[in-house]
Amino acid sequence: MLYAILCYHDEAEVNSWPKEKDDAVLAKRAVVTQKLAAQGKLGPVARLMPTTAATTVRSGREPWIIDGPFAETKEQLLGFYIVDCATLEEALEAARELGRDETGALEVRPLRVFMPGSRTA
Amino acid sequence: MTEIAWIDAVLRSARPQAVSALLRYFRELDQAEEAFQEACLRALKNWPVNGPPRDPTAWLIMVGRNSILDDVRRQSRNRPLPADEIISDLDDAEADLAERLDSSHYRDDVVRLLFICCHPDLPATQQIALALRIVSGLSVKEIARAFLVSESAMEQRITRAKGRVAKADVPFETPGAIERAERLAAVAAMIYLLFNEGYSASGGTVHVRVPLCEEAIRLARLLLRLFPSEPEIMGLTALLLLQHARAPARLDADGSIILLEEQDRRLWDRDMIAEGLALIDKALRHRRPGPYQVQAAIAGVHAHAARAEDTDWAEIDQLYATLERLQPSPVITLNRAVAVSKVQGPGAALTMIEPLASQLSGYFHFFGLKGALLMQLDRAAEARVAFDQAIALANTAAEAAHIRAHLDRLVRESASNSRAGASS
């Protein structure tokens, strides 16, 4: 079974960490991911940019674009795509197309770090 | 991270929101600060035992408000009060407050608190000092160190500034759209000033004071979270990130300035650059250009160039032309002249800056650039005069040292030229 492990934290706090603290947390986590990678169990790993860099597309016949992250609490995170686009406009167009004639929302957030992972199949 | 360090980090990040909400309750700065202080003390006692609350900011506001109300009650009735444990279990009250925190008047609270620090009667450095004390919660000692003054002098300065803003009477009603925009603009300008204070000290020897820059970025991000659709706030945040990304490459081992062209670009912080560029991309969608967005775009052009010689100077020239239209100023024309010197040559740039001489007669960078252009045009004697004027106007030892290096080169070149002349 494939599992996604989603990371949550107070971003204002994490963004205030001094670099040494941030590096220490990443190093601690790298020990775990390296172990998983050695076992061939590690899929893609990504670190997102802050929510201030996000733009949200409200799906529908006429998709509606909102600056900022998806902030509603009545909907749940159901999945994600990773796309490689030259501009935000191109990524937003992809999100518009994906959600066309549906309800719900698609948040477009640039990645800060991306590692493709060791899992091959 | 130890428990105390973790709680400290939470208190620090909750402070702007919590103090500004408490200010709305009490309408008095000292009382709001005191309430927050009291809430922090209780958090340090309570959280290690009961675990962190679901919404720390809401907890701090609630407990801070109660602590002051408790005091009032204690004084009026002189009766024992319920223990802290009862307050620590806020349940519904906390959820209710957390919900209200998301509403729009809450963001007006934070802008009000920052705006109070921007009182027009206060000189810029006092505005910044006040914001660092009240909004960011830096200690007087830390602020004094950042401004290179004694602790007692800074204490006095902040007390005086507080006295002045206390009388300013900023209204607590929800501001109208125009008033909100004006407040936001004043606050953005103050954050930019704070960043610049850290980026190029206006006195003393230290040239990059990283904590001030980081604090400015933190406040800009806070503002952007509260106003996610304001392209100028995106531009401001992007600008600060893109400039701060270069900090690791700006000074050499002796603390001398390394100019943009000579910086080791591998030292630039790629994460900050990527975030800055992403924010510019976001801002562009709004098609409402403003000075921060254009300045960020200029910094973005530099960030895109892997080597100095790859810089798209024509694009930078265009962007400065836009900036001149949006915000005419001799300093912007001076900056544009740098781009013009790359695209059209030093002669064209010199012609462009000559009319600025009277307006910029006290400006270090004017004479620095003038000297550099004259040097490129092989007008060594005039270049030396300009460099001497620049040194006299230098704000920091690093600036002066940089110009002195140019002068040394002129002296060396003229010596070797005269030798060459003698032997030919």
Contacts between the chains, C-beta under 8 A, distances in Angstrom:
chain1	res1	chain2	res2	distance
A	10	B	10	7.2
A	10	B	13	6.4
A	12	B	13	4.1
A	12	B	218	7.7
A	12	B	221	7.5
A	12	B	222	7.0
A	12	B	225	7.8
A	13	B	9	5.2
A	13	B	10	6.1
A	13	B	12	7.8
A	13	B	13	4.4
A	15	B	218	7.1
A	15	B	221	6.6
A	16	B	9	6.5
A	16	B	12	6.3
A	16	B	13	5.7
A	16	B	214	8.0
A	16	B	218	6.1
A	17	B	9	7.3
A	21	B	1	7.0
A	49	B	274	7.2
A	49	B	275	5.3
A	49	B	278	6.1
A	50	B	221	6.6
A	50	B	275	7.0
A	51	B	225	7.0
A	52	B	221	5.6
A	52	B	224	4.5
A	52	B	225	5.8
A	52	B	228	7.1
A	52	B	234	7.9
A	52	B	237	6.7
A	52	B	279	7.2
A	53	B	275	5.9
A	53	B	278	4.6
A	53	B	279	6.1
A	53	B	282	6.9
A	55	B	282	6.1
A	55	B	285	7.8
A	65	B	285	7.8
A	66	B	228	7.8
A	66	B	229	7.6
A	67	B	228	4.3
A	67	B	229	4.3
A	67	B	234	8.0
A	67	B	282	6.7
A	68	B	225	7.7
A	68	B	228	3.2
A	68	B	229	7.3
A	71	B	102	7.9
A	87	B	281	6.1
A	88	B	278	7.1
A	88	B	281	4.1
A	88	B	282	6.0
A	88	B	285	7.0
A	89	B	281	7.8
A	89	B	285	7.0
A	110	B	274	7.0
A	110	B	275	7.7
A	110	B	278	4.5
A	112	B	271	5.7
A	112	B	274	6.6
A	112	B	275	7.2
